Each structure stands twice: as structure tokens, then as C-alpha cells.
Amino acid sequence: MGNPKHTEVSVARQSPQRPDADEPELDETEGSVESDTASASAEAARALWEELRIDPVEIALPAGTGYTLRAYRPARELTPTDVAERDQDDPFLARRQVVEEDEDDETVVILDEQVAQEFAESDEEETKSRRRAKGGKDDEDAEDAEAEEAEAEDEAGDEEVPVFLSHRGRLLLFKTPESLVSFVRSGAPNDLSQLDSWNELSERVEPADIAPLDEDIYELDLVVENLRGGHDAWDTTLLIEAGEIARDLSYALRLPAVLDMLSAGSSLDDLDEALRATVNGGIGGFLGRRRLKKIGAQTASLGWRTIVGKISAVVDWRD
């Protein structure tokens, strides 16, 4: 290395030179301006989604990565997606439905009119006797049961549930933001069009707005491989987020088999709860790690392979 003092002197002695007229001057503020513009654009896009209460979502599956939209609304405000056509295309599901219908069929026995009348009178008299013996408590119990059922229905109707950019039981996934925006503007039928904010979105959305937040990016394509790596390799964030999107999709797309696999008390739900406990730390985190050790990696990976396969089977890819 040269003497730093000599370097300083030589630099000090250099006379300032005019930039060549053909060479553009470097504007130090140009980068910051571009950064401010990008930041302002991102804020505008975020404001759009928050105002309309719809969000762009990115989902990676074994077949590729695509963009879609998701919203949450009270269940009473939504009409569930129609899966009749989708299920007819699935020969195994159609066969199972036929079997279930056969099992649900009731055998109707036609009785002689006089005998039937005697049965009816006997049942009515027995009911009255029970009510007299209980001091009319049956009526009160029935009213209480009806009131509880009505209250439960109201609570279920107020619960916010997910709805996706889907149609006839199939999730619409788009390879590019441009193709998603083109579809939204096209007026094509879909399950999100029932939202009161849909028309405004179709008028205002731009491809640059399709920029999902980090928490709205899901990598289902990595779940099975990660689980196969064993307990020490499990990615907590990846697996928890996979559970969240799988539950949303199975509800919105009406996939009861997936809902059952992730329902409370299932092995995959135990995995999810143990993972969440480890994130919280403390004694709960310690117990969560102990619970994780008891969950078989092979069982978990096989279960998730089934889930990813069922979700992939109801995806309608759009270029």
C-alpha cells in the first residue's frame, strides 16, 4: 500500500474539472426520489386494500406460484361457492355421495289408516302424561333449547369467514399480477363479486397493487419437504402459516376432508398448537418443544402431502 499522506496531498492538489458535456451529471437525490416514489406507491396500494377490505395473496404449490385475492366477511353475508359441478367431475367423490345418500334413505312403512290413528293417539297421550309428571318442564326446556340454538346461529352468522377469488369450488390462481387484474376487470363470474366493494376494486386496481404483504405469502410447496427433514429442521413460521391458509382454503372451497384433518384434536392440529407454543417461549415453549418430539415426522409429512394434494386438485391456473 502507498503512503496515505502522499495520497492525501495528490488528491488535494487536483484541480476541479468540469464534467464532460456529453456525460450526464450524477444526481444524488435521484435514488432517494425513486425510493420515495416506490414507498408512496406501496402506501397507496395498501390504502386501497384496507379501504375495500380485500387482500392480494401469493400461494406457492408444487405446480407453481400464483396470485389470488382473499377477504373476510360475516358468514351471513356470504353465499358459499357452488361445488356441485366440481364434485361431479370427481368420480371418487361422486361415488361416495351416492353411497351416503343410500345410507341416509329412510324406509317408509305405510300402515293401515286405523292402526296409524291409534299409534298417533297413543303417542300424544304419552307425551301429555310426561309433561304432567314433569310439571310442564318439557315446554320450558324446549324453549330454552330453541333460544340457545337461535343464539348459536346468530353468533355463527356474525363470525367472519374467508372467501377467495374462486368459482364453482375452484381457486383461481394467476401467474402474473397483470393476468389477475385483467380477470378482475373482465366482469367474469366469481365468488368475490358478491362483495359490496368488488365493483370499486375492478375500477381502481392496477397490476402494481398486487403486492402481498409478507404474512399473505404462503409456501405450501415447501411444507412436506420441511417436515421430512425431522424435528430439528422444522420451520415454525412456514408450518404455522401453511396451517392458516389451508384452513381458510378448505373452508372457502368446501373441502371437508381437509377441515377434518386440521380439526381440533387431530394430529396435525396438535402439531400446529405445539409449534405456536414454541414461539411464545417460556414454560409454554418448553412444553411445546416436548410435544413436538412426540409427533412423528413421517405421519406429519404424509398428512400434509394429502392436504397439499387436495388443495392442488381444486386449483384453476390462469396465465
Secondary structure, DSSP 8 states (H G I E B T S, - for coil): ---HHHHHHHHHH-------TTS----HHHHHHHHHHHHHHHHHHHHHHHHHT-EEEEEEETTEEEEEEEEEEEGGG------HHHHHT-HHHHHHHHHHHHHH--------HHHHHHHHHHHHHHHHHHHHHTTTHHHHHHHHHHHHHHHHHHHHHHSEEEEESEETTEEEEESSHHHHHHHHHHT---GGGGSTTHHHHHHH--GGG----GGGEEEGGGHHHHHHT-GGG--HHHHHHHHHHHHHHHHHTT-HHHHHHTSTTSHHHHHHHHHHHHHH-HHHHHHHHHHHHTS-HHHHHHHHHHHHHHHHHTEEEE-
